[in-house]
Amino acid sequence: MMRLFYFGALLLVAAGNATATETFKQQLAELEAKLAADPTNTTILFKLGDLCHDEGARDNSKAVELAEKYFKQLLAIEPTNALATALLGSVLTMRARDAFWPKTRLDYVKKGNKMMDAAVQLAPEDPDVRLVRAINNFYMPKFMERDEIAKTDFTWLWQRVETHPEGLNDDLKQNAALFYGGILKKQKRIKEAIEVWNKGIAFNPQSDLAREIRQQLK
């Protein structure tokens, strides 16, 4: 699935938000009904958190609150679940987006970054965990001093795609190509950036991410 993120900008939010919202409500109701019958099922808790995380990236503050609740419930049962930890960190940065007071916003961002860093420490070789932190941190303002972390994560991810692509889904590979190519372009390594982007497109030429990469090649 394509996971969505928010911090200062939206990444690849699909068109048709009204339809997406209706789908979200239906999926949420179905999963919550399953959870009611099995309240400690960590698979259902993760699906709920993940669903609400993506809806939260569409500016739905209520979904952000739900995502925080479900990921915290999951982590109370599985405290070493690295991907849930990373996504909870991402959720906290969305809480910063929705907060009113500047200090509250900053506190949420710091907590979110700390949680994403802890997730990478738990599972440094997990590409999904790295991707959550990389995309989230890529959009942070300069004063947060997270740009080098994002660069390091995307460099690591692209190296992983190049050397050990087995088991990696197309979304992850194309996200790695999209952002790593952008980093190369900023470094004036244009030829290398174009090569990375073309490889990214080839993973799934018809995807939304492929269309996003093509925009970078114009």
C-alpha positions as CSV (number, residue, x, y, z in Angstrom):
1,M,0.0,0.0,0.0
2,M,1.0,3.6,-0.5
3,R,1.5,5.2,2.9
4,L,0.9,8.9,3.3
5,F,2.9,11.4,5.4
6,Y,2.5,15.0,6.4
7,F,5.0,17.5,7.7
8,G,4.7,20.9,6.0
9,A,3.7,19.2,2.7
10,L,1.6,16.2,1.7
11,L,3.2,13.3,-0.2
12,L,1.2,11.8,-3.0
13,V,-2.3,12.3,-1.6
14,A,-4.7,10.7,-4.0
15,A,-7.3,12.8,-5.7
16,G,-10.9,12.5,-4.6
17,N,-10.8,13.2,-0.9
18,A,-14.6,12.8,-0.5
19,T,-14.4,9.3,-1.8
20,A,-11.3,8.6,0.2
21,T,-13.1,9.8,3.4
22,E,-16.1,7.6,2.8
23,T,-13.8,4.6,2.2
24,F,-11.9,5.5,5.4
25,K,-15.1,5.6,7.5
26,Q,-16.2,2.2,6.1
27,Q,-12.8,0.6,6.7
28,L,-12.6,2.1,10.2
29,A,-16.0,0.8,11.2
30,E,-15.1,-2.7,9.9
31,L,-11.8,-2.8,11.8
32,E,-13.2,-1.4,15.0
33,A,-15.9,-4.0,15.0
34,K,-13.2,-6.7,14.7
35,L,-11.2,-5.1,17.5
36,A,-14.2,-5.1,19.7
37,A,-14.4,-8.8,19.4
38,D,-10.6,-9.2,19.9
39,P,-9.3,-6.2,21.7
40,T,-5.7,-7.3,22.1
41,N,-5.2,-8.4,18.5
42,T,-2.0,-6.6,17.5
43,T,-2.6,-7.1,13.8
44,I,-5.9,-5.3,13.9
45,L,-4.5,-2.6,16.1
46,F,-1.7,-2.0,13.6
47,K,-4.2,-1.9,10.7
48,L,-6.3,0.6,12.6
49,G,-3.3,2.8,13.4
50,D,-2.0,2.6,9.8
51,L,-5.4,3.4,8.3
52,C,-5.8,6.4,10.7
53,H,-2.2,7.6,10.0
54,D,-2.9,7.8,6.3
55,E,-6.2,9.6,6.8
56,G,-4.5,11.9,9.3
57,A,-2.1,12.9,6.5
58,R,-5.2,14.2,4.6
59,D,-5.6,16.9,7.3
60,N,-8.1,14.8,9.4
61,S,-7.1,15.7,13.0
62,K,-9.6,13.2,14.5
63,A,-7.9,10.4,12.5
64,V,-4.6,11.5,13.9
65,E,-5.9,11.2,17.5
66,L,-7.3,7.7,16.7
67,A,-3.9,6.7,15.1
68,E,-2.1,7.8,18.3
69,K,-4.6,5.8,20.4
70,Y,-4.3,2.6,18.5
71,F,-0.5,2.6,18.1
72,K,-0.2,3.3,21.9
73,Q,-2.5,0.3,22.6
74,L,-0.4,-1.9,20.3
75,L,2.9,-0.8,21.8
76,A,1.6,-1.5,25.3
77,I,1.3,-5.1,24.2
78,E,4.4,-5.2,21.9
79,P,6.8,-2.4,23.1
80,T,9.5,-3.5,20.6
81,N,7.3,-3.2,17.5
82,A,9.7,-0.9,15.5
83,L,7.3,0.0,12.7
84,A,4.5,0.9,15.0
85,T,7.0,3.0,17.0
86,A,8.1,4.8,13.8
87,L,4.5,5.4,12.7
88,L,3.5,6.7,16.2
89,G,6.4,9.1,15.9
90,S,5.1,10.3,12.5
91,V,1.6,10.7,14.1
92,L,3.1,12.9,16.8
93,T,4.5,15.3,14.1
94,M,0.9,15.5,12.7
95,R,-0.2,16.4,16.2
96,A,2.2,19.3,15.9
97,R,0.5,20.3,12.7
98,D,-2.8,20.4,14.4
99,A,-1.7,22.1,17.7
100,F,-2.3,25.9,18.3
101,W,0.6,27.0,20.5
102,P,4.1,27.1,19.0
103,K,5.7,25.5,22.1
104,T,3.2,22.6,21.9
105,R,4.0,22.2,18.2
106,L,7.7,22.0,18.9
107,D,7.2,19.6,21.8
108,Y,5.2,17.2,19.6
109,V,7.8,17.4,16.8
110,K,10.7,16.6,19.3
111,K,8.7,13.7,20.7
112,G,7.9,12.4,17.3
113,N,11.6,12.6,16.2
114,K,12.7,10.9,19.3
115,M,10.3,8.1,18.8
116,M,11.3,7.6,15.1
117,D,15.0,7.6,16.1
118,A,14.1,4.9,18.7
119,A,12.4,2.9,16.1
120,V,15.5,2.9,13.9
121,Q,17.6,1.9,16.8
122,L,15.2,-1.0,17.4
123,A,15.4,-2.2,13.8
124,P,18.2,-0.4,11.9
125,E,18.0,-2.9,9.0
126,D,14.2,-2.6,8.5
127,P,13.5,-0.6,5.3
128,D,10.0,0.2,6.2
129,V,11.0,1.8,9.5
130,R,13.8,3.8,7.7
131,L,11.3,5.0,5.1
132,V,8.9,6.4,7.7
133,R,11.6,8.5,9.3
134,A,13.2,9.5,6.0
135,I,10.0,10.9,4.4
136,N,8.8,12.5,7.6
137,N,12.2,14.2,8.3
138,F,12.7,15.2,4.7
139,Y,9.9,17.8,5.0
140,M,11.1,19.3,8.3
141,P,12.2,22.9,8.5
142,K,16.0,23.5,8.5
143,F,16.1,24.6,12.2
144,M,15.1,21.1,13.3
145,E,18.4,19.9,11.9
146,R,17.0,16.7,10.5
147,D,18.1,17.0,6.8
148,E,21.2,15.0,7.3
149,I,19.3,12.2,8.9
150,A,16.8,12.1,6.0
151,K,19.8,12.1,3.5
152,T,21.4,9.2,5.4
153,D,18.2,7.2,5.5
154,F,17.5,7.7,1.8
155,T,21.0,6.9,0.8
156,W,20.8,3.7,2.9
157,L,17.4,2.8,1.4
158,W,18.7,3.3,-2.2
159,Q,21.7,1.1,-1.5
160,R,19.4,-1.5,-0.1
161,V,17.2,-1.3,-3.3
162,E,20.3,-1.7,-5.4
163,T,22.0,-4.5,-3.5
164,H,19.2,-6.5,-1.9
165,P,15.9,-5.7,-3.6
166,E,14.3,-9.0,-2.8
167,G,11.3,-8.6,-0.5
168,L,11.0,-4.9,-1.1
169,N,7.7,-3.7,-2.6
170,D,7.5,-1.3,-5.5
171,D,6.2,1.6,-3.4
172,L,9.2,1.5,-1.1
173,K,11.6,1.2,-4.1
174,Q,10.0,4.0,-6.0
175,N,9.9,6.3,-2.9
176,A,13.6,5.6,-2.4
177,A,14.3,6.5,-6.0
178,L,12.1,9.6,-5.9
179,F,13.8,11.1,-2.9
180,Y,17.3,9.9,-3.4
181,G,17.3,11.2,-6.9
182,G,16.2,14.6,-5.5
183,I,19.1,14.5,-3.1
184,L,21.5,13.8,-5.9
185,K,20.0,16.7,-8.0
186,K,20.5,19.1,-5.1
187,Q,24.1,18.0,-5.0
188,K,24.4,18.8,-8.8
189,R,24.9,15.1,-9.6
190,I,22.3,15.4,-12.4
191,K,23.4,12.4,-14.5
192,E,23.2,10.1,-11.4
193,A,19.8,11.5,-10.4
194,I,18.4,10.8,-13.8
195,E,19.7,7.3,-13.7
196,V,18.1,6.7,-10.2
197,W,14.8,8.2,-11.4
198,N,14.7,6.0,-14.5
199,K,15.3,2.9,-12.5
200,G,12.6,4.0,-10.1
201,I,10.1,4.4,-12.9
202,A,11.0,0.9,-14.3
203,F,9.9,-0.8,-11.0
204,N,6.2,0.0,-11.8
205,P,5.8,2.4,-14.8
206,Q,2.0,2.8,-14.2
207,S,2.0,3.8,-10.6
208,D,1.3,7.2,-9.0
209,L,4.9,7.3,-7.8
210,A,6.2,6.7,-11.3
211,R,4.2,9.7,-12.4
212,E,5.6,11.7,-9.6
213,I,9.2,10.7,-10.6
214,R,8.5,11.7,-14.2
215,Q,7.6,15.2,-13.0
216,Q,11.2,15.4,-11.6
217,L,12.6,14.5,-15.0
218,K,10.9,17.5,-16.8
